[in-house]
Amino acid sequence: MLLEGFGTLLWLLNLAMLVLAVIALFLSATAREDAYRAADKQTKKFWLIILGVTVAVNLFVPMLFLQIAGLVATIVFMVDVRPAVHAISGGGNRGGGSSSDGPYGPYNGGR
């Protein structure tokens, strides 16, 4: 009974790693190529290959070492690369202000 519970836990962890990798792959595929260069990150092609291999490993190769390496790459993308690319692409404006807003208010004098 204990082994069944442990097997279920490992299956859920594997599923969570797969879902996170698929989301990261989708987000990297939908970002603009020039935003990667502007953010001074690796190229879009690099991240598509790394994250695609991560998804393939999670689906077809049940080797924990490779899955953990893919998880590290996925976390690096989600925590470091995606926010930088998102901010360059114009998605960093979360306050709802206009594109002419600076850090202390609008550059256009409030017009």
Long-range contacts (C-beta under 8 A, 24 or more apart in sequence): 14-58, 14-62, 14-67, 17-58, 17-67, 17-70, 17-71, 17-74, 18-55, 18-58, 18-59, 20-71, 20-74, 20-78, 21-51, 21-54, 21-55, 21-58, 21-70, 21-71, 21-74, 22-55, 24-51, 24-54, 24-74, 24-77, 24-78, 24-82, 25-51, 25-52, 25-54, 25-55, 27-77, 27-78, 27-82, 28-77, 28-81, 28-82, 31-82, 31-85, 31-86, 31-89, 32-85, 32-89, 35-85, 35-88, 35-89, 36-81, 36-85, 38-88, 39-81, 39-84, 39-85, 39-87, 39-88, 40-84, 41-80, 41-81, 41-84, 41-85, 42-81, 47-77, 47-81, 50-77, 51-77
